[in-house]
Every structure is written in structure tokens, then in C-alpha cells.
């Protein structure tokens, strides 16, 4: 088959994947814009403030992504039951997923809270730690409402609906930016709270998210019927184990990746506030592309799980490959933009010449792993749709802990290349992860097709 024929064969899959993905991508983009707005507004307060925000977010991210990964386990399980017409069981799994998410968050949140008292023991500047601690705690307080919303979101993605999460997320993001402006700078009679204001704004915006989702359910009888199936007696250890068997490996895979990025941020902080600020600038831009591709990844999980549930195994594999094509094109464009505007972008965050110069260099580093980063996250979504989650966890252990961190430490600290050396570790680790995960997807999907031929 020639290239034109190949593309024509995949056009229906691009279309279907995008229909599901676009609302998720837009909501992820909204979250990325909030992170950018946070950094720009906090960065205007000074280099130490920007470094403190980077440090606090890096630590919170470890626990956040672990719980987030566990919540992801509900989508493919619910999706397979929903596509098979088992709506009552989908509702029961929804109920149990809320309990699982809240229990895991309670444990992880306690650990994060204790960590807030030891931020000054991680090798950062004293001034940075003093600024980071109160901001960090407000981010922590915002996690319970955020994960209640996340439980609703993963259920809705399981039944193939992504538009409500998009609308709620975009509203919350807009509210967050407005509250940032009012509370950081003390506008329209609000108190001037500086960095703490950014944390309070995040808490208030996230508090609205589960409330709005409850309103959606109450207003839509087709959704409210799932609440009618809720019963105390259907809380089940076996169902919690079923959800956990999918979610916990995803959580550990995301934990390993987040630990890698967080420890890298800590190592960058050893070189001073300017290096950490530059790291935050480049990481913010890279995070936006990652979050948008994560939207395609979530859509891929939905599409693959639905095709698996309806026993259309050829379409299942093609849905995965179609998302890989889409994300490669998107991330290639983003990489070019990072390189072309590497000196203009940092000026939105800081006027410090040292920060701008190093940020420009780190944006080139980010460009070099864009396609690999997109491919690995989308392939993870495809594997989750097939409930293949343990092998990706092992890939994460190898690529991030055995390769990425040691390479970054060797080049950045031992060979004194600084932040640039640590970012080369990202390039090596993410490219290797992409290759191994794509191989795993081909092997797993081909085996399912062969077993059911």
C-alpha cells in the first residue's frame, strides 16, 4: 500500500480519535495555560518566587501523579463494561472508584503534608524554601476536591463522554487565572497575598470542579440513573482489587516518571535560583505539550477499550497507531516552535538575562525529546485500553531510574554541565521509553488479534 492509500485507510480512525480527544486536549490545554499564568504572575514577583513555585510543584507532583495514575485505572474497566451494555456494573465500578481514589489520596496526602515540614532539607536556598512552604500547603489542600472531580471524569471517559469535563475544567481554569490576579497582586479590594495568593486561587478554583460535575449529573437523567445504582452493599473488596490491579501499576509508572522529573528539579536547584527558574520556564512549555498529548492518550484509552469490548481487534490496533501518527505531527510542530522562539518565550516569565539565556538552551533540549515524549504517553494510553499496565511500569523503572536519572546526574553534577546535563538525561530516557513502549504495543495488540482470529 502506498502512502496515500495508507493515510486514507487511517482517516476514519484519525476522525474518531479526534472527536473523543479534542475536548480532553482543550481541557488539558486550559490546565497548561493556568500553569503558565501562575508562573508568569509569580515570576513577576522575583526569581526566588519563581524558583519556589517550581520547587513546590515538583514535590506535590510526585504524589499527585501517583493518585492520578490510580484513578486512570477506572476508565478501561468501565469502558469495556459500558461498550458491552453492562450499565449497572459500570455504575458499581464508578462508586468503588470514588472510594479507592479517596483512600489512596488520604494516605498519599498525609505523606505530602509531613514532607512540607522538611522542604528546607533538600538542598535548596533558604529563601526559596520559606516562600515555597505556604504555597505548597494550599496546593495540598486543593487535592481532595480535584480528585473527587477526577473520579467523575474517569467514569465519564469510560462511557465515552469527554465534553463535560472540558467545560468544567475550562471554567475552573478561567476562574483560577482571575483569582490569581486578584489575590497575588491585591486588586479590586482583595488582599495582596503574593505567592500564597496563587495557592489560595488554585484551591478555590478546584473546589468548584466536583460541585459543577454534581450539577451536571442532577440535570441529566441519563447520567443520574447511574447514581440510582449506588448502594452501600456494592462496595466490594474484589472490585477495589480489580480497579487497583489496573490503577496501581499505572500509578507507580507515573510515580516513577514524576520522581525522575522532581529529583531532576531538585538537582537543578543545587546550581542556584537562576538555574531552577530556567528549569521551570522550559518545563512549563514542555508540560503544555505533554498535557495536550495526554488528552490524545486519554482518548486512545477510551477508543482502544471500546474496540476491545466490542471485539473489533483490528480497529483496536489501528486506533492506537492513529493516535501515534497524530501526536508525532503535533509534537514535531511544537519542537520547531520551541527552537524558533527560544529567546522570546522566556521573556514572558523573567527579565533576568541569566534566566533568559539558560531557558533558551533548555528549550532546545525540550525540543529534542518532544516526539519521543508524545509517543510514549500516547502508547501508554493504548496499552491501558488493553489493560496492559505491568510491563509499562517495568519500562518506566528501567528508562527513568536506571537510565534517565544516572545520565542526568553524571552529566549535570559529576561532569559539571549543570542544568543542560540533567536535561540530556530526559532526552535519553524518554527516547528509550518511546521505543520500548511502541514495541510492547505491537506485541500485545498482535497477540490479542492472533488469539481471537
FENBELCOR-V244960 format. One record per backbone hydrogen bond with DSSP energy under -0.5 kcal/mol. NH is the residue of the N-H (numbers start at 1). CO is the residue of the C=O. Records with the same first field share a line. If there is no record, write none. Layout:
NH = CO  CO
//
This chain:
6 = 2
7 = 3
8 = 4
9 = 5
10 = 6
11 = 7
12 = 8
13 = 10
14 = 10
15 = 11
16 = 12
17 = 13
18 = 14
19 = 15
20 = 16
21 = 17
22 = 18
23 = 19
24 = 20
25 = 21
26 = 22
27 = 23
28 = 24
29 = 25
30 = 26
31 = 27
32 = 28
33 = 29
34 = 30
35 = 31
36 = 32
37 = 33
38 = 34
39 = 35
40 = 36
41 = 37
42 = 38
43 = 39
44 = 40
45 = 42
46 = 42  43
50 = 46
51 = 47
52 = 48
53 = 49
54 = 50
55 = 51
56 = 52
57 = 53
58 = 54
59 = 55
60 = 56
61 = 57
62 = 58  59
63 = 59
64 = 60
65 = 61
66 = 62
67 = 63
68 = 64
69 = 65
70 = 66
71 = 67
72 = 68
73 = 69  70
74 = 71
75 = 72
76 = 72
77 = 73
78 = 74
79 = 75
80 = 76
81 = 77
82 = 78
83 = 79
84 = 80
85 = 82
86 = 81
87 = 85
90 = 86
91 = 87
92 = 88
93 = 89
94 = 90
95 = 91
96 = 92
97 = 93
98 = 94
99 = 95
100 = 96
101 = 97
102 = 98
103 = 99
104 = 100
105 = 101
106 = 102
107 = 103
108 = 104
109 = 105
110 = 106
111 = 107
112 = 108
113 = 109
114 = 110
115 = 111
116 = 112  113
117 = 114
118 = 115
121 = 118
122 = 119
129 = 125
130 = 126
131 = 127
132 = 128
133 = 129
134 = 130
135 = 131
136 = 132
137 = 133
138 = 134
139 = 135
140 = 136
141 = 137
142 = 138
143 = 140
146 = 142
147 = 143
148 = 144
149 = 145
150 = 146
151 = 147
152 = 148
153 = 149
154 = 150
155 = 151
156 = 152
157 = 153
158 = 154
159 = 155
160 = 157
161 = 156
162 = 160
166 = 162
167 = 163
168 = 164
169 = 165
170 = 166
171 = 167
172 = 168
173 = 169
174 = 170
175 = 171
176 = 172
177 = 173
178 = 174
179 = 175
180 = 176
181 = 177
182 = 178
183 = 179
184 = 180
185 = 181
186 = 182  191
187 = 182
190 = 187
193 = 183  191
194 = 184
196 = 193
197 = 194
198 = 194  195
199 = 195
200 = 196
201 = 197
202 = 198
203 = 199
204 = 200
205 = 201
206 = 202
207 = 203
208 = 204  205
209 = 205  206
210 = 206
211 = 207
212 = 208
213 = 209
214 = 210
215 = 211
216 = 212
217 = 213
218 = 214
219 = 215
220 = 216  217
221 = 219
223 = 220
224 = 220
225 = 221
226 = 223
227 = 223  224
228 = 224
229 = 225  226
230 = 227
234 = 231
235 = 232
240 = 236
241 = 237
242 = 238
243 = 239
244 = 240
245 = 241
246 = 242  243
247 = 243
248 = 244
250 = 246
251 = 247
252 = 248
253 = 249
254 = 250
255 = 251
256 = 252
257 = 253
258 = 254
259 = 255
260 = 256
261 = 257
262 = 258
263 = 259
264 = 260
265 = 261
266 = 262
267 = 263
268 = 264
269 = 265
270 = 266  267
271 = 268
272 = 269
276 = 272
277 = 273
278 = 274
279 = 275
280 = 276
281 = 277
282 = 278
283 = 279
284 = 280
285 = 281
286 = 282
287 = 283
288 = 284
289 = 285
290 = 286
291 = 287
292 = 288
293 = 289
294 = 290
295 = 291  292
296 = 292
297 = 293
298 = 294
299 = 295
300 = 296
301 = 297
302 = 298
303 = 299
304 = 300
305 = 301
306 = 302
307 = 303
308 = 304
309 = 305
310 = 306
311 = 308
312 = 307
313 = 311
316 = 312
317 = 313
318 = 314
319 = 315
320 = 316
321 = 317
322 = 318
323 = 319
324 = 320
325 = 321
326 = 322
327 = 323
328 = 324
329 = 325
330 = 326
331 = 327
332 = 328
333 = 329
334 = 330
335 = 331
336 = 332
337 = 333
338 = 334
339 = 335
340 = 336
341 = 337
342 = 339
345 = 341
346 = 342
347 = 344
348 = 345
349 = 346
350 = 346
356 = 352
357 = 353
358 = 354
359 = 355
360 = 356
361 = 357
362 = 358
363 = 359
364 = 360
365 = 361
366 = 362
367 = 363
368 = 364
369 = 365  366
370 = 367
373 = 369
374 = 370
375 = 371
376 = 372
377 = 373
378 = 374
379 = 375
380 = 376
381 = 377
382 = 378
383 = 379
384 = 380
385 = 381
386 = 382  383
387 = 384
388 = 383
389 = 387
393 = 389
394 = 390
395 = 391
396 = 392
397 = 393
398 = 394
399 = 395
400 = 396
401 = 396  397
402 = 397  398
403 = 398
404 = 399
405 = 400
407 = 403
408 = 404
409 = 405
410 = 406
411 = 407
412 = 408
413 = 409
414 = 409
415 = 410
417 = 411
418 = 412
420 = 417
422 = 418
423 = 419
424 = 420
425 = 421
426 = 422
427 = 423
428 = 424
429 = 425
430 = 426
431 = 427
432 = 428
433 = 429
434 = 430
435 = 431
436 = 432
437 = 433
438 = 434
439 = 435
440 = 436
441 = 437
442 = 438
443 = 439
444 = 440
445 = 441
446 = 442
447 = 443
448 = 444
449 = 445
450 = 446
451 = 447
452 = 448
453 = 450
//
